[in-house]
Amino acid sequence: MSDYKPYIIYTFKNIKGGSAQSVRAKPMSGQGLNETMHVSCSKKMRLNNPIGSYIKLDAKVVNRVGEEEYLYSPASFDYEIISEDEAKKYIADNF
């Protein structure tokens, strides 16, 4: 698990297409990631929490030849729902 580290993501309603998923996730700003980066994570986690949830989870950046970078967190990994203030404080303290 050495490539994985904690990141903060948030969920949003997918209205642009490009994915069949109705609820998607993006990394919060300030973590050194592209804020439009795709996040591959648990569908159950995204759907079982309100849109706009802030989530702290362990993830890694994946960069495959011919694909855009994305953030990956296995569905089996634990996660924590946190407040927006907690998310901002975590980012300020750790990035």
DRENBA-728349 format. One record per residue (C-alpha): residue number from 1; x, y, z. Coordinates in nm, 3 decimals, decimal comma. Example, Ala and Ser with C-alpha at 12.3 -4.5 7.8 and 13.67 -1.06 7.14 Angstrom:
REM residues 2
{pos->1 px->1,230 py->-0,450 pz->0,780}
{pos->2 px->1,367 py->-0,106 pz->0,714}
REM end
This chain:
REM residues 95
{pos->1 px->0,000 py->0,000 pz->0,000}
{pos->2 px->0,306 py->0,227 pz->-0,020}
{pos->3 px->0,181 py->0,413 pz->-0,329}
{pos->4 px->-0,142 py->0,511 pz->-0,153}
{pos->5 px->-0,179 py->0,823 pz->0,057}
{pos->6 px->-0,470 py->1,018 pz->0,204}
{pos->7 px->-0,656 py->1,258 pz->-0,025}
{pos->8 px->-0,977 py->1,454 pz->0,010}
{pos->9 px->-1,240 py->1,417 pz->-0,260}
{pos->10 px->-1,595 py->1,544 pz->-0,290}
{pos->11 px->-1,898 py->1,409 pz->-0,472}
{pos->12 px->-2,106 py->1,589 pz->-0,734}
{pos->13 px->-2,398 py->1,515 pz->-0,964}
{pos->14 px->-2,274 py->1,417 pz->-1,308}
{pos->15 px->-2,461 py->1,622 pz->-1,568}
{pos->16 px->-2,198 py->1,650 pz->-1,843}
{pos->17 px->-2,184 py->1,291 pz->-1,954}
{pos->18 px->-1,865 py->1,108 pz->-2,035}
{pos->19 px->-1,961 py->0,859 pz->-1,764}
{pos->20 px->-2,269 py->0,648 pz->-1,698}
{pos->21 px->-2,235 py->0,719 pz->-1,326}
{pos->22 px->-2,488 py->0,971 pz->-1,190}
{pos->23 px->-2,264 py->1,068 pz->-0,897}
{pos->24 px->-1,894 py->1,130 pz->-0,956}
{pos->25 px->-1,607 py->1,252 pz->-0,737}
{pos->26 px->-1,324 py->1,503 pz->-0,781}
{pos->27 px->-1,021 py->1,588 pz->-0,568}
{pos->28 px->-1,042 py->1,909 pz->-0,366}
{pos->29 px->-0,802 py->2,183 pz->-0,467}
{pos->30 px->-0,474 py->2,237 pz->-0,285}
{pos->31 px->-0,349 py->1,878 pz->-0,298}
{pos->32 px->-0,126 py->1,911 pz->-0,603}
{pos->33 px->-0,378 py->1,734 pz->-0,826}
{pos->34 px->-0,571 py->1,855 pz->-1,127}
{pos->35 px->-0,912 py->1,948 pz->-0,987}
{pos->36 px->-1,087 py->1,798 pz->-1,289}
{pos->37 px->-0,908 py->1,465 pz->-1,245}
{pos->38 px->-1,130 py->1,159 pz->-1,259}
{pos->39 px->-1,156 py->0,961 pz->-0,935}
{pos->40 px->-1,210 py->0,587 pz->-0,950}
{pos->41 px->-1,357 py->0,483 pz->-0,616}
{pos->42 px->-1,641 py->0,292 pz->-0,456}
{pos->43 px->-1,975 py->0,342 pz->-0,631}
{pos->44 px->-2,151 py->0,239 pz->-0,309}
{pos->45 px->-1,961 py->0,508 pz->-0,116}
{pos->46 px->-2,063 py->0,776 pz->-0,368}
{pos->47 px->-2,428 py->0,671 pz->-0,382}
{pos->48 px->-2,478 py->0,610 pz->-0,008}
{pos->49 px->-2,374 py->0,963 pz->0,092}
{pos->50 px->-2,527 py->1,298 pz->-0,004}
{pos->51 px->-2,400 py->1,480 pz->-0,313}
{pos->52 px->-2,141 py->1,731 pz->-0,194}
{pos->53 px->-1,996 py->1,496 pz->0,068}
{pos->54 px->-1,628 py->1,544 pz->0,155}
{pos->55 px->-1,446 py->1,215 pz->0,182}
{pos->56 px->-1,100 py->1,135 pz->0,312}
{pos->57 px->-0,962 py->0,817 pz->0,158}
{pos->58 px->-0,637 py->0,650 pz->0,064}
{pos->59 px->-0,570 py->0,670 pz->-0,307}
{pos->60 px->-0,292 py->0,682 pz->-0,562}
{pos->61 px->-0,240 py->0,863 pz->-0,890}
{pos->62 px->-0,250 py->0,626 pz->-1,187}
{pos->63 px->-0,081 py->0,726 pz->-1,510}
{pos->64 px->-0,121 py->0,472 pz->-1,789}
{pos->65 px->0,023 py->0,530 pz->-2,134}
{pos->66 px->-0,241 py->0,681 pz->-2,362}
{pos->67 px->-0,479 py->0,769 pz->-2,078}
{pos->68 px->-0,531 py->1,073 pz->-1,861}
{pos->69 px->-0,408 py->1,051 pz->-1,502}
{pos->70 px->-0,671 py->0,957 pz->-1,248}
{pos->71 px->-0,698 py->0,903 pz->-0,876}
{pos->72 px->-0,766 py->0,542 pz->-0,775}
{pos->73 px->-0,895 py->0,409 pz->-0,443}
{pos->74 px->-1,003 py->0,043 pz->-0,426}
{pos->75 px->-1,366 py->-0,006 pz->-0,327}
{pos->76 px->-1,250 py->-0,227 pz->-0,039}
{pos->77 px->-1,057 py->0,058 pz->0,130}
{pos->78 px->-1,201 py->0,238 pz->0,431}
{pos->79 px->-1,297 py->0,603 pz->0,403}
{pos->80 px->-1,416 py->0,881 pz->0,631}
{pos->81 px->-1,690 py->1,138 pz->0,568}
{pos->82 px->-1,571 py->1,474 pz->0,697}
{pos->83 px->-1,701 py->1,831 pz->0,702}
{pos->84 px->-1,587 py->2,094 pz->0,453}
{pos->85 px->-1,399 py->2,273 pz->0,735}
{pos->86 px->-1,222 py->1,949 pz->0,833}
{pos->87 px->-1,131 py->1,891 pz->0,468}
{pos->88 px->-0,984 py->2,241 pz->0,429}
{pos->89 px->-0,790 py->2,208 pz->0,755}
{pos->90 px->-0,651 py->1,867 pz->0,654}
{pos->91 px->-0,532 py->2,005 pz->0,320}
{pos->92 px->-0,381 py->2,316 pz->0,480}
{pos->93 px->-0,196 py->2,102 pz->0,736}
{pos->94 px->-0,074 py->1,830 pz->0,498}
{pos->95 px->-0,012 py->1,976 pz->0,151}
REM end
